[in-house]
């Protein structure tokens, strides 16, 4: 089992960036906080006392699994999300257009297959390299690169005016 000092170091070193990743994956701050806590509980429980060679990638893999479980749970509950338009009905026309566009992008990203979405978020927003993404996704760096390529290709197809 990991030492308490290891977990404290991991939380201090990676907590904020993993929270940001979870928030992007889940789209809900409270769910992200719950999954972050669960990530570190699982890390403490499953480290087995051995040294972790790449704790950052290992923690991202645990966070990814935790987020996928949370998403499955949410789908089963069929929780409806409040649309951005409902949150701010009195927004200026430009604000409304921006919010609609952001909502459309969010929906397209959520519609990506899980590995493609994860590769996109890990590379573009979390700054992980392909080797680390491969460890998180459980594949090769080439597969990580291919997942990112496919995600970007699908988004460009969904928003052709943005890819000029």
Secondary structure, DSSP 8 states (H G I E B T S, - for coil): ---HHHHHHHHHHHHHHHHHHHHHHHS-HHHHHHHHHHHHHHHHHHSTTS--TTHHHHHHHHHHHHHHHHHHHHHHHT-----HHHHTTT--HHHHHHHHHHHHHHHHHHHS-HHHHHHHIIIIIT---HHHHHHHHTS-HHHHHHHHHHHHHHHHHHTGGG--
